[in-house]
Amino acid sequence: MRKTFEIPLDIPDVTIENVETDRNRDLVITVKSTVEGTYCHTCGKKITKVYGYDREITLRHLSILGRKTYIRLRPVRYQCPSCDGNPTTTQQLSWYTPRSSYTKPYEELGCLNRPSAVDRFLDFSSQSRFSHVWWPSIFNHTRGLLRHQRRPILVFTTH
């Protein structure tokens, strides 16, 4: 019998591009912004001309099923046609702070000060109702990635 369950990421304005595990068996979720444009850092006008992408960033996020989880993103860069020299501005999303290594939900739960306690609290795989779920089988049977209320949700199917 197949069972399906959903896990909200609790980060707005992104779509999920890829889900994988790294060599440490941590979950890495690659996302892309759904917000079009940003505001010029020089003149403050809304700009929508894509110039390219900034370097890829990887941010620690809340654990999912007891696995450390990371969100990977390449922020979009936009060019301002109004300013002299046509400066570029990197888009910034609401769920992370620039130059931080963590998502805001991770920071807000106090994970920076006591990661092991929070990870244990969020470790759904240790709860009896999920004890029959083996991690590799979840990834082998991932059915899809959905968006729900403008926040992405991971959808897993197990046997």
Secondary structure, 3 states (H helix, E strand, C coil): CCEEEEEECCCCCEEEEEEEECCCCCEEEEEEECCCCEECCCCCCEECEEEEECCCEEEEEEEECCEEEEEEECCEEEECCCCCCCCEEECCCCCECCCCCEEHHHHHCCCCCCHHHHHHHCCHHHCHHHCCCCHHHHHHCEEEEEEECCEEEEEEEEC
